[in-house]
Amino acid sequence: MTNHQPDPGASDAEAPARDGEDLAALLERLLEEVPGRTQKELATEAGVSYQTLNAWVRRTRGTSRIDPDTLRSLARVFSKWGIEVSVRQFFDAAGRPVAGPADEEREAHLLRVYRQLPEDKQRLLVEDAQVMLRIASAS
């Protein structure tokens, strides 16, 4: 089985959850695709307590208030394990709209943009950011 490993933050607009697939069904399906991996390992790597993750899988705990970063973290773990999955699939399965990017994703995006700029424009960007920081600090 060949699995493509997408950047889970880059494909939010693609690959919606399967029709009628809630978070429990999505988690069960994806865990079946990684033999030898357990809910406990997923919980640990995603930064969620095992009890909470297990409650989502058993459908004894609601998913409408799951932190967006937790949904992103779950997608990242499965991607790391070699499973093709998007962040959008997790948000759809939890019945939530895809939230904006997490702080680390915004920072990574800013760094990618910065690196694409010529050196003189990089200096201007840093100067502009310093001015914005001074203005924000004064407010």
Residue pairs with C-beta under 8 A, 6 or more apart in sequence:
3 82
3 83
3 84
4 84
5 79
5 80
5 82
5 84
6 79
6 84
6 85
6 86
7 79
8 72
8 75
8 76
8 79
8 85
8 86
8 87
9 72
9 87
9 101
9 102
9 105
9 108
11 86
11 87
11 88
12 86
12 87
12 88
12 91
12 98
13 88
13 98
14 86
14 88
15 84
15 85
15 86
15 88
15 89
16 88
16 89
16 92
17 26
17 88
17 89
17 90
17 92
17 93
18 25
18 26
21 29
21 92
21 93
22 59
22 63
22 93
22 94
22 95
23 56
23 63
23 66
23 90
23 93
23 94
24 56
24 57
24 58
24 59
25 93
26 89
26 90
26 93
27 39
27 42
27 53
27 56
27 57
27 74
28 57
30 78
30 83
30 85
31 37
31 38
31 39
31 42
33 83
34 78
34 81
34 82
34 83
37 81
39 50
39 53
39 54
39 57
40 50
42 48
42 53
42 74
42 77
42 78
43 49
43 50
43 52
43 53
43 54
44 50
45 77
45 80
46 53
46 70
46 73
46 74
46 76
46 77
47 70
47 73
48 70
48 73
48 74
52 61
55 61
56 63
56 66
63 93
63 94
63 95
63 96
64 94
64 95
64 96
66 94
66 96
68 91
68 96
68 99
68 102
69 102
71 87
71 90
71 91
71 94
71 96
72 87
72 90
72 102
72 105
74 90
75 85
75 86
75 87
75 89
75 90
78 85
79 85
87 98
88 98
91 97
91 98
91 99
101 109
114 122
114 125
117 125
